[in-house]
Amino acid sequence: MNPTTTSLTYGTYLRLPQLLGQQLPQAAAAHDEHLFITVHQVHELWFKQLLVELTDARDRMLTGENAVALRRLRRCHEIERALLGTLEPLDTMAPRDFREFRGALGTASGGQSAQFHEIEALSAHRDPAHSAHRNRPRRMRWLTRAERACLDRRLLEPTLWDGYLAALAGHPGVVRTAAFRGEGPLGELADALLGHDEGWARWRARHVRVVERQLGGERGTAGSSGAAYLRSRSEERFFPRLWEARGAVL
């Protein structure tokens, strides 16, 4: 038996001393900063798991393992529900409590989450003839070298949409049309993709409300228009063709 394994405890296996030592408020007198940090760190942990599940779902569709891809996508729905719940504690923080430590954030902003941008890059349909998306990381000057490398790679990889098209490849047009409209086994995959799209959109819309509650019409910490900017992007969809196909004949 491996002595390293037998000496494991709950805390050492989960690296709890390291994990629980990462909440380091900058404004010592601001009680709610610890909550703010915790909520955002939990988001990043769920974002990491979403990337694991979405990447595998994409890869499974590319290799024809559609049943496994479906399970992965359904797990993503549950993660996105958990993300919605993770935002709720922030509504217990009054705007004046946020202002007590907002200045300590400097130019830091949730929009600088590299994993958030990775999820969107992996999910959204991209026009291969349009190169603008590949230059996006160059405009994100806050990215670390490692983050930029990850995002660059994501923007060159197949997307979930590419995986779904691979799953459809070789099927007759009538099956393809039915699948786009949510019918048959491939239609379940289409519904699961729409579930991911909708789950992400719901989280984004809820996030807008949280920001509005704290900032009102004020600008964001990184100089964006705050809630107005987030609201302008909340209607974006990863899979517009699937949405359009509902009730329409392709």
VORODO-817457 format. One record per residue (C-alpha): residue number from 1; x, y, z. Coordinates in steps of 0.1 Angstrom, whole numbers, plus 2048, in hexadecimal, padded with zeros to 3 digits. Layout:
R    nr     X     Y     Z
R   NUM     X     Y     Z
...
//
This chain:
R    nr     X     Y     Z
R     1   800   800   800
R     2   80C   823   7F7
R     3   817   833   818
R     4   810   855   80A
R     5   7EB   84B   804
R     6   7E7   83B   827
R     7   7F3   85B   837
R     8   7DA   871   825
R     9   7C0   884   83A
R    10   7A2   898   82E
R    11   7B5   8B8   832
R    12   7D5   8AD   820
R    13   7C2   89C   804
R    14   7AE   8BC   7FD
R    15   7CC   8D3   805
R    16   7B7   8E6   81D
R    17   7D2   8FA   82E
R    18   7DC   908   80C
R    19   7B8   90D   801
R    20   7AC   91D   820
R    21   7CA   934   822
R    22   7C2   945   801
R    23   7A8   95E   80F
R    24   7BD   97C   815
R    25   7A9   99D   818
R    26   7BA   9BD   80F
R    27   7A5   9D4   825
R    28   7A8   9C5   848
R    29   78B   9D8   857
R    30   772   9CE   83C
R    31   75F   9B0   849
R    32   74E   9A7   827
R    33   76E   9A5   813
R    34   774   982   81F
R    35   752   978   811
R    36   759   98A   7F0
R    37   77A   977   7EC
R    38   76A   955   7F6
R    39   74D   959   7DD
R    40   765   961   7C0
R    41   77D   945   7C9
R    42   761   92C   7CA
R    43   757   939   7A7
R    44   77A   932   79A
R    45   779   90E   7A8
R    46   758   908   796
R    47   765   919   777
R    48   782   900   777
R    49   76A   8E3   77B
R    50   755   8F0   75E
R    51   773   8F1   748
R    52   77B   8CD   751
R    53   758   8C2   749
R    54   752   8D7   72A
R    55   774   8CD   71B
R    56   76C   8A9   720
R    57   749   8AD   711
R    58   759   8BD   6F3
R    59   773   8A2   6EF
R    60   758   886   6F3
R    61   743   895   6D8
R    62   761   897   6C1
R    63   767   872   6C6
R    64   742   867   6C4
R    65   73E   860   6E9
R    66   71E   874   6EB
R    67   70E   863   709
R    68   72C   86C   71E
R    69   72C   890   710
R    70   707   892   71A
R    71   70F   889   73E
R    72   72B   8A2   73F
R    73   714   8BE   733
R    74   6F9   8B5   74C
R    75   713   8B7   767
R    76   71B   8DA   75A
R    77   6F7   8E4   75F
R    78   6FA   8DB   784
R    79   71A   8EE   787
R    80   70A   90D   778
R    81   6ED   90A   791
R    82   707   908   7AD
R    83   717   928   79F
R    84   6F6   93A   7A1
R    85   6F3   930   7C5
R    86   717   93C   7CC
R    87   70D   95F   7C2
R    88   6F1   961   7DC
R    89   707   968   7FB
R    90   713   988   7EA
R    91   6EF   996   7EC
R    92   6F3   996   812
R    93   70F   9B1   80E
R    94   702   9D5   80E
R    95   711   9ED   7F5
R    96   721   A01   812
R    97   732   9E0   81D
R    98   740   9DC   7FA
R    99   74D   A00   7F9
R   100   761   9F9   819
R   101   779   9E3   805
R   102   772   9EC   7E0
R   103   790   A03   7DF
R   104   7A7   9E6   7E9
R   105   79E   9D4   7C9
R   106   7B1   9ED   7B4
R   107   7AC   9E5   78F
R   108   7A2   9C0   796
R   109   782   9B6   786
R   110   76D   996   782
R   111   771   99B   75D
R   112   795   992   761
R   113   78D   96E   769
R   114   7A1   95A   74F
R   115   78C   93B   755
R   116   76C   94E   74E
R   117   77A   958   72C
R   118   786   934   726
R   119   763   926   72C
R   120   755   93F   713
R   121   770   937   6FA
R   122   76A   912   6FD
R   123   744   916   6FB
R   124   73C   930   6E1
R   125   73A   92A   6BB
R   126   757   93B   6A9
R   127   75A   944   685
R   128   77B   934   679
R   129   77E   94E   65E
R   130   77D   96A   678
R   131   79E   96E   68A
R   132   793   98A   6A3
R   133   78C   970   6BF
R   134   7B0   964   6BD
R   135   7BD   987   6C5
R   136   7A7   98C   6E3
R   137   7C1   980   6FD
R   138   7D9   99B   6EF
R   139   7C1   9B6   6FB
R   140   7BE   9A6   71D
R   141   7DD   9B6   72C
R   142   7D5   9A9   74F
R   143   7DA   985   745
R   144   7F8   973   753
R   145   80E   961   73A
R   146   800   93F   744
R   147   7DC   94C   742
R   148   7E2   95B   71F
R   149   7F1   93A   713
R   150   7D2   927   720
R   151   7BA   93F   70F
R   152   7CE   93F   6EF
R   153   7CC   919   6EF
R   154   7A7   919   6F5
R   155   7A1   931   6D8
R   156   7B2   919   6C1
R   157   7A1   8F9   6CD
R   158   780   8EB   6C1
R   159   762   8F9   6D4
R   160   744   8E7   6E2
R   161   732   8F1   6C2
R   162   74C   8E0   6AD
R   163   748   8C1   6C3
R   164   722   8C1   6BD
R   165   727   8C5   697
R   166   73F   8A7   699
R   167   724   893   6AB
R   168   70B   89C   68F
R   169   724   894   673
R   170   718   879   65B
R   171   6F3   87A   665
R   172   6D8   880   64B
R   173   6CA   8A3   649
R   174   6A9   899   658
R   175   6BB   88B   677
R   176   6D1   8AA   679
R   177   6B2   8C1   678
R   178   6A1   8AC   692
R   179   6C0   8AD   6A8
R   180   6C2   8D3   6A6
R   181   69E   8D5   6B0
R   182   6A4   8BF   6CF
R   183   697   89E   6C2
R   184   6A7   87C   6C5
R   185   6C8   872   6D6
R   186   6DC   88E   6C6
R   187   6C0   8A6   6D0
R   188   6C8   89E   6F4
R   189   6EB   8AB   6EE
R   190   6DD   8CA   6DE
R   191   6C6   8CF   6FC
R   192   6E4   8CA   714
R   193   6F8   8E4   701
R   194   6DB   8FC   703
R   195   6D9   8F4   728
R   196   6FD   8FF   72C
R   197   6F6   91E   718
R   198   6D8   927   72D
R   199   6E9   91F   74E
R   200   706   935   745
R   201   6EF   951   73A
R   202   6DB   94E   75B
R   203   6FB   951   76F
R   204   705   970   75B
R   205   6E3   980   75F
R   206   6E4   979   785
R   207   707   987   787
R   208   6FA   9A8   777
R   209   6E1   9AB   793
R   210   6FB   9A6   7AD
R   211   711   9C1   79D
R   212   6F4   9D9   79A
R   213   6EC   9D4   7BF
R   214   70F   9DD   7C9
R   215   719   9F7   7AF
R   216   6F9   A06   7A2
R   217   704   A1B   784
R   218   728   A1E   78F
R   219   744   A13   779
R   220   755   9F1   77E
R   221   777   9EE   790
R   222   78A   9E8   770
R   223   77A   A06   75F
R   224   75E   9F5   74D
R   225   73A   A03   74F
R   226   732   9EA   76A
R   227   710   9DA   769
R   228   708   9EB   748
R   229   724   9D8   737
R   230   71A   9B7   747
R   231   6F6   9BD   73C
R   232   700   9C3   718
R   233   710   9A1   716
R   234   6F6   98D   72A
R   235   6E2   985   70B
R   236   6FF   975   6F8
R   237   6FA   950   6EF
R   238   713   934   6E9
R   239   6FE   921   6D0
R   240   6E7   939   6BD
R   241   6E0   91F   6A2
R   242   6D1   907   6BB
R   243   6BB   922   6CA
R   244   6AF   92D   6A7
R   245   6A8   909   69D
R   246   68D   905   6B8
R   247   66D   905   6A5
R   248   67E   90C   684
R   249   686   8F5   667
R   250   6AA   8F6   65D
//
